[in-house]
């Protein structure tokens, strides 16, 4: 007998020569039935993996995301098998799991059509019904090369030859199909319950444009059909919410050939952007921040001191001025350090909370550009907090609470990740210990759940990242809180301590929106263009039934405007039904219809985006209602 330690800490005695599946069966029939893969001493393994005395074992089922990733990888193998059955001359490249699914790259002479994808999907279902067992085969490098050469799999041969000398080679076989793979895999093909092939794209072998272009088939896979259907629905919903499409329809922004990657904000887009900025400024003034503005272009010497010239120059736009090299700033931090250095400081000045809505430029590759989500010029809502070591925890808590105030107004839920010291870090062990303990302490005192990403911090300090979840379940990394030891040293920042000695301050870098442009893109998709009233570029649209009611409509528009409400009037000589449909398509929160009855009774006929036709009211009622929504920033 051998002793196995289970996830809950209990000890299970099982027979020698047992594998993970045997262990699951000894615990319960249901567990054995739903088991997908094992985790032995922290490593994912096949259910057929033999166990040793004192192993720590966790059995993963369909409910575990790591198990679902294994299902996705196995589905990629099933797809490759289906392709080989349909086109025996196709050659295999690579086929990993990715977020929500998988892909596989193939060398196939003729382009794949929609009909081809349908045939592959049908054959995959046949393979799943065949219930083919996934078998692991450990072989020598020589035998692996020989086998792949016999099969004509030249890409696999190249991969094997590039492996480090002495590397263990494993193959996986299901039915007649065999592939190079580290594993692990599901026990058999029948364990795939819900999948769909989604698209085909071109992909250079090994990502090198000098290599041959292959055909990449993408697919998704989930633990069950309900999750698959939800995902496919959300994909379609995301297409409808695409901020590039809505930005054009709602006349918020556009892009032109004369400035690829540089957004042009139209009047309504500027209103939306300025509303976000006004909200930011109000909250920061209340939280004790001062605002600065630093130049958009600065001398090369600054970027050498900051380290950007050595590590980021390929992403910077440069120019020669008076025979000296300058660069547009890719970030605001170095300018903020110069502001700090512009006068002497004492420990009594701290904490100093300094914000900047700074315009930055980054030379992004054209292929990476994506609407407002990835642009070449954007506004960062930066802030730098200069402080004493004993103020770190309280300032971190203050930033977290401020970020929560912002995100809650948009209805965002969020997840937190704490990234700790990386291998290439700078600074002393004492500094890092203090910084990490302070970040953890702040999160713990606020009773917040967070995930720790070991070794994923910046080289100059640990950080907390905020991942927003939008209305269709997608996540976006926006807010960041970073502790920095490097820039204060590089810029020789100083203050006079309580002991009259020169000390170096600690700096927090933080953003909330991140990039205002990107945050706008996220908001457009989150709300599907139906912004809450306080944020909407146009809050009310006045629609006279005919031109003879224009004068009364103008008086309504004037009174709304005088009360700080953003209002437009549709003067066009069109049928009222058409005007109403147009206003709905513009996602206007409130529509006022004005005709003979309303003019005679000095009232308005009100339609809202939420409730439809609401009936007749006095204008004062609507003014009070909208004013409350704006004041309270209601969703």
C-alpha positions in Angstrom: 0.0 0.0 0.0 1.0 3.6 -0.6 -0.1 6.8 1.2 -1.5 9.7 -0.9 -2.2 13.2 0.4 -5.4 14.7 -1.0 -6.2 18.3 -1.6 -8.2 18.6 1.7 -5.1 17.4 3.6 -6.5 13.9 4.3 -4.4 10.8 3.7 -5.7 8.0 1.4 -4.2 4.5 1.4 -4.3 2.8 -2.0 -2.7 -0.2 -3.6 0.8 -0.1 -5.1 0.9 0.5 -8.9 -2.3 2.6 -8.7 -2.8 5.5 -11.1 -4.8 8.8 -10.7 -7.9 7.2 -12.1 -7.7 4.3 -9.6 -7.4 6.9 -6.8 -10.5 8.7 -8.1 -12.4 5.4 -8.3 -11.5 4.5 -4.7 -12.9 7.9 -3.5 -16.2 7.7 -5.4 -17.8 6.5 -8.6 -19.0 10.0 -9.4 -15.5 11.5 -9.0 -14.1 8.8 -11.3 -16.8 9.5 -13.9 -16.2 13.3 -14.0 -12.4 13.2 -13.5 -10.5 14.8 -16.5 -6.9 15.1 -15.4 -4.7 14.8 -12.2 -2.4 17.2 -10.5 0.4 15.4 -8.8 2.8 17.4 -6.6 1.7 20.6 -8.5 2.1 19.2 -12.0 -0.8 18.3 -14.4 -0.7 14.7 -15.4 -2.9 12.1 -17.3 -5.3 10.0 -15.2 -3.2 7.0 -16.2 -0.1 8.5 -14.4 1.2 6.0 -11.8 1.4 7.3 -8.2 4.2 7.0 -5.7 4.1 6.9 -1.9 3.6 10.4 -0.3 2.5 12.0 -3.6 0.2 15.0 -3.1 -2.7 14.6 -5.5 -5.6 16.7 -6.7 -8.2 15.3 -9.1 -9.6 17.9 -11.5 -13.1 17.6 -13.1 -15.1 19.6 -15.6 -15.6 22.3 -13.0 -11.9 23.2 -12.9 -10.5 25.7 -15.5 -7.2 23.8 -15.7 -9.1 20.7 -16.6 -11.0 22.6 -19.3 -7.7 23.8 -20.7 -6.7 20.2 -21.1 -10.0 19.5 -22.8 -9.2 22.3 -25.2 -5.8 21.0 -26.0 -7.1 17.5 -26.6 -9.8 19.0 -28.9 -7.0 20.6 -31.0 -5.6 17.0 -31.4 -9.0 15.8 -32.5 -9.3 18.6 -35.0 -5.8 17.7 -36.4 -6.9 14.1 -36.7 -10.0 15.1 -38.6 -8.0 17.3 -41.0 -5.6 14.4 -41.7 -8.5 12.1 -42.4 -10.0 14.5 -44.9 -6.7 15.7 -46.4 -4.1 13.0 -45.9 -1.4 15.2 -47.5 -1.8 18.0 -45.0 1.2 18.6 -42.7 0.9 19.3 -38.9 2.6 22.3 -37.3 1.5 23.3 -33.7 -1.8 23.2 -31.9 -2.0 24.8 -28.4 -4.9 25.7 -26.2 -5.7 29.4 -25.8 -8.3 31.4 -23.9 -11.7 29.8 -24.5 -10.4 27.4 -27.1 -7.5 26.3 -29.3 -6.0 26.5 -32.7 -3.9 24.3 -35.0 -1.6 25.3 -37.8 -1.6 23.2 -41.0 0.4 23.2 -44.2 -2.4 22.6 -46.8 -2.0 23.6 -50.4 -5.5 24.8 -51.2 -7.2 27.5 -49.1 -9.8 26.1 -46.6 -13.4 27.1 -47.3 -16.5 27.3 -45.1 -17.5 24.0 -46.5 -14.2 22.5 -45.5 -14.6 23.7 -41.9 -18.1 22.1 -41.8 -16.6 18.8 -43.0 -13.8 19.0 -40.4 -16.4 19.7 -37.6 -18.5 16.7 -38.7 -15.4 14.4 -38.7 -14.4 15.7 -35.3 -17.9 14.6 -34.0 -17.3 11.2 -35.5 -13.9 10.9 -33.7 -15.5 11.9 -30.4 -18.2 9.2 -30.9 -15.5 6.6 -31.6 -14.3 7.1 -28.0 -10.6 6.8 -28.9 -8.3 6.5 -26.0 -5.4 9.0 -25.6 -2.3 7.0 -25.1 1.1 8.5 -24.0 4.2 7.0 -25.6 7.7 8.0 -24.3 10.3 7.7 -27.0 13.9 8.6 -27.7 14.8 11.6 -29.9 16.0 9.3 -32.6 12.8 7.3 -32.7 10.6 10.4 -32.6 12.4 11.9 -35.6 12.3 8.6 -37.5 8.5 8.2 -36.9 7.8 11.8 -38.0 10.0 11.5 -41.1 8.1 8.4 -42.1 4.9 10.3 -41.8 6.3 13.2 -43.8 5.7 15.6 -40.8 8.6 18.0 -41.6 7.5 20.7 -39.1 7.4 18.1 -36.3 10.9 17.0 -37.2 12.2 20.5 -37.0 10.6 21.0 -33.6 12.1 17.8 -32.3 15.6 18.7 -33.6 15.4 22.1 -31.8 14.6 20.6 -28.4 17.5 20.7 -25.8 19.7 17.7 -25.8 18.5 15.0 -23.5 14.9 16.4 -23.4 12.3 13.7 -22.9 10.1 13.1 -25.9 6.5 12.1 -25.6 3.9 11.3 -28.3 0.2 11.0 -27.9 -1.9 8.6 -29.9 -5.6 8.3 -30.5 -6.7 5.7 -33.0 -4.6 6.0 -36.1 -3.4 9.5 -35.3 -0.2 10.3 -33.4 1.3 13.6 -32.5 4.3 15.1 -30.7 3.0 16.5 -27.4 4.0 17.0 -23.7 0.5 16.4 -22.6 -1.5 15.8 -20.5 -4.7 14.8 -22.2 -8.2 13.7 -21.5 -8.6 9.9 -21.1 -10.5 9.5 -24.4 -12.1 11.5 -27.2 -15.7 11.1 -25.7 -14.7 13.5 -22.9 -15.2 16.4 -25.3 -18.7 17.6 -24.7 -19.0 21.1 -26.4 -16.9 22.5 -29.2 -17.2 24.7 -32.3 -14.8 25.7 -35.1 -14.9 29.5 -35.4 -12.5 30.8 -38.1 -9.5 30.3 -40.3 -6.5 32.7 -40.6 -3.0 32.8 -42.0 0.0 32.3 -39.8 3.6 32.2 -40.6 5.5 29.1 -39.3 7.0 30.0 -36.0 5.7 33.6 -36.4 8.5 34.5 -38.8 7.3 36.3 -42.0 10.3 34.8 -43.9 8.8 31.3 -43.3 5.9 29.7 -45.1 2.3 30.9 -44.5 0.3 28.2 -42.9 -3.5 27.9 -42.4 -4.6 28.3 -38.8 -8.0 26.9 -37.7 -9.5 28.3 -34.5 -12.0 26.7 -32.3 -13.6 27.0 -28.9 -14.4 24.3 -26.4 -16.2 24.3 -23.0 -17.2 21.9 -20.3 -20.8 21.8 -21.5 -23.2 23.1 -24.2 -24.7 25.8 -22.0 -21.3 27.4 -21.5 -20.6 27.0 -25.2 -23.9 28.6 -26.2 -23.3 31.5 -23.8 -19.9 32.1 -25.2 -21.1 32.1 -28.8 -23.9 34.4 -27.9 -21.4 36.8 -26.2 -19.2 36.7 -29.3 -22.2 37.8 -31.5 -23.1 40.4 -28.9 -19.5 41.7 -28.9 -19.8 42.2 -32.7 -22.9 44.3 -32.2 -21.1 46.3 -29.4 -17.9 46.9 -31.4 -16.9 50.4 -30.4 -15.5 51.1 -33.8 -18.9 50.5 -35.4 -20.8 52.3 -32.6 -18.3 55.2 -32.5 -19.0 55.9 -36.2 -22.8 55.4 -35.9 -23.0 57.7 -32.8 -20.6 60.2 -34.3 -18.1 60.0 -31.4 -14.8 59.6 -33.2 -13.2 58.5 -36.5 -9.9 57.6 -38.0 -8.5 58.9 -41.3 -5.7 57.8 -43.6 -3.8 60.9 -42.9 -3.3 59.8 -39.3 -3.3 56.1 -38.9 -3.6 55.2 -35.2 -4.4 58.8 -34.2 -8.1 59.2 -33.3 -10.2 62.2 -34.3 -12.8 63.0 -31.6 -16.0 64.5 -33.0 -18.1 67.0 -30.9 -20.2 64.3 -29.1 -17.0 62.3 -28.5 -15.4 65.3 -26.9 -18.4 65.8 -24.6 -18.1 62.2 -23.5 -14.3 62.4 -23.0 -14.6 65.7 -21.1 -17.4 64.3 -18.9 -14.9 61.5 -17.9 -12.2 64.0 -17.3 -14.5 66.3 -15.2 -15.5 63.3 -13.0 -11.8 62.4 -12.6 -10.9 66.0 -11.6 -13.7 66.3 -9.1 -12.8 63.0 -7.3 -9.1 63.8 -7.3 -9.6 67.3 -5.8 -11.7 65.7 -3.1 -8.9 63.2 -2.4 -6.2 65.8 -2.0 -4.5 65.7 -5.3 -3.0 68.6 -7.2 -2.8 68.6 -11.0 0.2 69.4 -13.1 0.9 69.5 -16.8 4.3 68.6 -18.3 5.6 69.1 -21.8 4.7 66.7 -24.6 8.3 66.7 -26.0 11.5 66.6 -24.0 15.2 66.3 -24.6 17.0 63.0 -25.1 18.9 63.5 -21.9 15.7 63.0 -19.8 14.9 59.7 -21.5 18.5 58.5 -21.0 18.1 59.2 -17.2 14.7 57.5 -17.1 16.0 54.5 -19.0 13.5 54.8 -21.9 16.2 55.7 -24.4 17.9 52.3 -23.8 14.8 50.2 -23.3 11.9 51.8 -25.2 13.4 53.9 -28.0 11.9 51.9 -30.8 8.4 52.9 -29.5 9.2 56.6 -29.3 8.8 59.4 -31.9 12.0 61.5 -32.1 12.9 64.8 -33.7 15.9 67.2 -34.0 15.5 70.7 -32.5 18.4 73.1 -32.5 20.8 70.2 -33.4 19.6 68.3 -30.3 17.5 65.1 -30.2 14.1 65.3 -28.6 11.3 62.7 -28.1 7.6 62.9 -27.7 6.8 61.4 -24.3 5.6 57.8 -24.3 4.7 58.2 -20.6 4.3 61.0 -18.0 6.5 59.8 -15.2 9.8 61.4 -16.0 8.2 64.8 -16.3 6.5 64.3 -13.0 9.9 63.6 -11.4 11.2 66.9 -12.8 8.3 68.7 -11.2 9.2 67.2 -7.9 12.8 68.3 -8.3 11.8 71.9 -9.1 11.8 72.8 -5.4 13.2 71.4 -2.1 11.0 69.2 0.1 10.7 68.2 3.7 9.2 65.1 5.3 6.4 67.4 6.4 5.3 67.8 2.7 4.3 64.1 2.5 2.2 62.5 1.2 2.3 64.6 -2.1 -0.5 63.5 -4.4 0.2 64.8 -7.9 -2.1 64.0 -10.9 -1.6 64.6 -14.6 -3.9 64.0 -17.6 -0.9 63.7 -19.9 -0.9 63.3 -23.7 1.5 60.5 -24.7 2.6 59.0 -28.0 3.8 55.5 -28.7 4.9 54.0 -32.0 2.6 51.0 -32.2 2.9 48.6 -35.1 0.1 49.1 -37.6 -1.0 45.5 -37.3 -1.5 46.0 -33.5 -3.8 49.1 -33.9 -7.4 48.4 -32.9 -9.9 51.3 -32.8 -9.5 53.2 -29.5 -8.2 50.1 -27.7 -4.7 50.4 -29.2 -3.8 53.8 -30.6 -0.6 55.8 -31.1 -1.6 58.9 -29.2 -3.7 58.8 -26.0 -4.3 60.5 -22.6 -3.1 58.8 -19.5 -4.7 59.7 -16.2 -1.5 59.4 -14.3 -0.8 60.3 -10.7 2.4 60.0 -8.6 2.3 59.9 -4.9 5.6 60.9 -3.1 5.6 59.5 0.5 7.5 58.2 3.5 7.9 54.4 4.1 5.4 54.4 6.9 2.7 56.0 4.6 2.8 53.3 1.9 -0.1 51.2 3.3 -2.4 54.1 4.0 -1.8 55.6 0.6 -2.3 52.3 -1.2 -5.7 51.9 0.6 -6.6 55.5 -0.4 -5.8 54.7 -4.1 -7.8 51.5 -4.0 -10.8 53.2 -2.5 -10.6 56.0 -5.1 -10.4 53.4 -7.9 -13.4 51.7 -6.5 -15.4 55.0 -6.5 -14.7 55.4 -10.2 -15.4 51.8 -11.3 -18.6 51.5 -9.3 -20.1 54.5 -11.1 -19.9 52.5 -14.3 -21.3 49.3 -12.8 -18.0 47.4 -13.2 -17.1 44.5 -11.1 -13.3 43.8 -10.9 -10.7 41.3 -9.9 -7.4 42.2 -8.3 -4.0 40.7 -8.9 -0.8 41.4 -6.8 2.4 40.9 -8.8 5.5 40.3 -6.7 9.3 40.6 -7.2 10.7 39.4 -10.6 14.1 37.8 -11.1 15.4 41.0 -12.8 14.4 43.3 -10.0 16.3 46.3 -8.7 16.5 47.4 -5.1 17.3 45.8 -1.7 15.6 42.8 -0.1 14.4 45.1 2.7 12.8 47.5 0.2 11.0 44.7 -1.6 9.8 43.1 1.6 8.4 46.4 2.9 6.7 47.1 -0.5 5.1 43.7 -0.8 4.0 43.6 2.8 2.4 47.0 2.4 0.5 46.1 -0.7 -0.7 42.8 0.9 -1.6 44.6 4.1 -3.6 47.2 2.4 -5.6 44.6 0.4 -6.1 42.5 3.6 -7.3 45.4 5.7 -9.8 46.3 3.0 -11.0 42.6 3.1 -10.4 42.3 -0.7 -9.9 39.1 -2.5 -6.8 39.0 -4.8 -4.7 36.6 -6.8 -0.9 36.6 -6.3 1.2 36.5 -9.5 4.6 35.4 -8.2 7.5 37.1 -9.9 5.3 39.1 -12.3 6.0 42.6 -10.8 7.8 45.4 -12.6 11.6 45.4 -12.2 11.3 48.6 -10.1 8.6 47.4 -7.7 5.5 45.2 -7.0 2.1 46.2 -8.4 -1.6 45.7 -8.0 -3.6 45.4 -11.3 -7.4 45.9 -11.6 -9.2 43.7 -14.2 -12.6 45.0 -15.0 -15.5 42.7 -16.0 -17.9 44.2 -18.5 -21.6 43.5 -19.1 -20.9 40.4 -21.3 -18.3 38.9 -19.1 -15.1 40.1 -20.8 -12.2 41.3 -18.7 -10.0 44.4 -19.3 -6.9 45.4 -17.4 -7.2 49.1 -16.6 -6.2 50.4 -13.2 -2.7 49.8 -11.9 -0.9 50.7 -8.6 2.9 50.3 -8.8 5.5 51.0 -6.1 8.7 52.4 -7.6 12.2 52.4 -6.1 14.1 53.1 -9.4 13.0 56.5 -10.7 13.6 58.2 -7.3 17.1 56.9 -7.5 17.7 57.6 -11.2 16.4 61.2 -10.8 18.1 61.6 -7.4 14.9 62.7 -5.7 15.4 63.9 -2.1 13.7 65.3 0.9 15.0 66.4 4.3 13.9 63.9 7.0 12.9 64.5 10.6 16.6 63.9 11.5 17.7 66.7 9.1 19.3 64.1 6.8 18.7 63.8 3.1 16.4 60.9 2.3 14.9 59.4 -0.9 11.1 59.4 -1.2 9.1 56.3 -2.2 6.8 56.8 -5.2 3.5 55.2 -6.2 2.6 55.3 -9.9 -1.1 54.8 -10.5 -3.7 55.0 -13.2 -7.5 54.5 -13.0 -8.8 54.8 -16.5 -5.3 53.8 -17.8 -5.8 55.3 -21.3 -8.9 57.6 -21.5 -9.3 56.6 -25.1 -9.2 52.9 -24.4 -11.5 53.3 -21.4 -14.0 55.1 -23.7 -13.8 52.1 -26.1 -14.5 49.8 -23.2 -17.4 51.9 -22.0 -19.0 52.1 -25.5 -19.0 48.3 -25.6 -20.0 47.8 -22.0 -23.1 50.0 -22.4 -23.6 49.1 -26.1 -23.6 52.9 -26.7 -26.6 53.3 -24.2 -24.7 55.5 -21.8 -26.2 56.4 -18.5 -27.8 59.8 -18.5 -25.0 61.6 -16.7 -22.5 60.3 -19.3 -24.6 60.5 -22.5 -23.3 63.2 -24.9 -27.0 64.1 -25.7 -29.3 63.6 -22.7 -32.6 64.8 -24.2 -33.8 65.1 -27.8 -36.8 67.4 -28.5 -39.0 66.3 -31.5 -41.6 68.7 -32.7 -44.4 67.0 -34.7 -44.3 69.7 -37.3 -42.5 73.0 -37.9 -45.4 75.0 -36.4 -44.4 73.7 -32.9 -40.8 74.8 -33.3 -41.2 77.9 -31.1 -42.6 75.9 -28.1 -39.9 73.2 -28.7 -37.2 75.9 -28.7 -38.5 77.2 -25.3 -38.2 73.6 -23.9 -34.7 73.2 -25.3 -33.6 76.5 -23.7 -35.0 75.7 -20.3 -33.3 72.3 -20.3 -30.0 73.8 -21.4 -30.2 76.5 -18.7 -30.4 73.7 -16.1 -27.2 72.1 -17.4 -28.9 69.3 -19.4 -27.4 68.4 -22.8 -30.2 68.7 -25.3 -30.6 68.7 -29.1 -33.7 69.5 -31.3 -34.7 67.7 -34.5 -35.8 70.5 -36.9 -36.2 68.3 -39.9 -39.5 68.2 -41.7 -40.0 64.5 -41.3 -42.7 62.2 -39.9 -42.6 62.0 -36.1 -42.3 58.2 -36.2 -39.1 58.5 -38.3 -37.7 61.1 -35.9 -38.4 58.8 -32.9 -36.7 55.8 -34.6 -33.7 58.0 -35.4 -33.4 59.2 -31.8 -33.7 55.6 -30.5 -30.9 54.6 -32.8 -28.8 57.4 -31.3 -29.4 55.8 -27.9 -30.7 59.1 -26.4 -31.9 58.5 -22.8 -34.9 60.8 -23.1 -37.1 61.9 -26.0 -39.6 64.7 -25.8 -42.4 64.8 -28.4 -44.2 68.1 -28.9 -47.5 68.7 -30.6 -50.7 70.7 -30.4 -51.8 69.1 -27.1 -48.5 69.6 -25.4 -48.2 73.2 -26.5 -51.8 74.0 -25.4 -51.3 72.4 -22.0 -47.7 73.6 -21.5 -46.6 70.0 -21.1 -44.3 67.5 -22.7 -44.9 63.9 -24.0 -42.0 61.9 -22.6 -40.4 58.7 -23.9 -37.4 57.2 -22.1 -34.9 54.6 -23.4 -35.7 52.4 -20.4 -39.5 52.6 -20.2 -40.7 53.6 -23.6 -43.7 55.9 -23.8 -44.2 57.3 -20.2 -47.0 59.8 -20.9 -47.5 63.5 -20.4 -45.6 65.6 -17.7 -44.7 69.1 -16.8 -41.2 69.9 -18.0 -40.1 70.7 -14.4 -40.6 67.0 -13.5 -38.2 65.9 -16.2 -35.6 68.5 -15.2 -35.7 67.4 -11.6 -35.5 63.7 -12.7 -32.5 64.2 -15.0 -30.7 66.5 -12.5 -30.9 63.8 -9.9 -29.5 61.2 -12.3 -26.6 63.5 -13.2 -25.9 64.5 -9.6 -26.0 60.9 -8.3 -24.4 59.5 -11.5 -27.0 56.8 -11.6 -26.7 53.9 -13.9 
